């Protein structure tokens, strides 16, 4: 699942848990939302790492 899907599904479970009084479903929803947020963080980190790798490659070409 993508991060947006995790966040939306998580929010839906959280709300359903609130409405039904089911704390387990609510907790699952919160956890799923967090998973989506962590996926976003990972994606941003990977993009930064790729940018840095490109910068290093450019510098190596210039100094070779």
N, C-alpha and C positions, 0 to 999 in steps of 0.2 A: 504494500500500500504506500501511496505517496504521503508526504507530510500533511498536505491539506486534507486528504481523506482521513488520516488519523485524527487530526484536530476536530473535524466536523463530526465524525463518528463518536469521538470521545465526548464532545460537548452534548451530543444527543443522548448518550448513555448517562452522562452526569445529570441532565435534566430529567430523564426518565426515572433515574434512581431517586431524585428529589421528589418527583410527583408521586411515586409509589411507596416512598419510604424505604426503599431497598438500598441500604448503605453499601452493599457489595457492588451493585451495578454502578452506583455513583462513584465509588473508588476506582472501578475499572475504567470509567470514563475519564476521570482525572489522569490516571496513568497513561491512557491512550493519547490524551492531549499532550502530555509531557513528551511522549515518544515522538509525536509530530514536531514538537519544538526542538528536540534533540536532533532530529533528521535535518531540520533547517540549519541548525548550528554546524552540523557536520558538512553540509553542502557549502556553506559560507567558508568554512576552514579549508575545504578542498579547493575552492576557487582561489583563495589567497595563496595557497601553496603552489597552485599552477601559475599564478602571476609571478611569484618569486622565482620559480623555476625558469620562466621565460626571461626574466630580468638577468638571471645568472647566465643563461645561454647567450643572450645578447652581449653581455660583458665579455664572455669568453671569445665570441667571434671578433669583437673589437680589439681584444688584446692578443689575439693569436697571430 
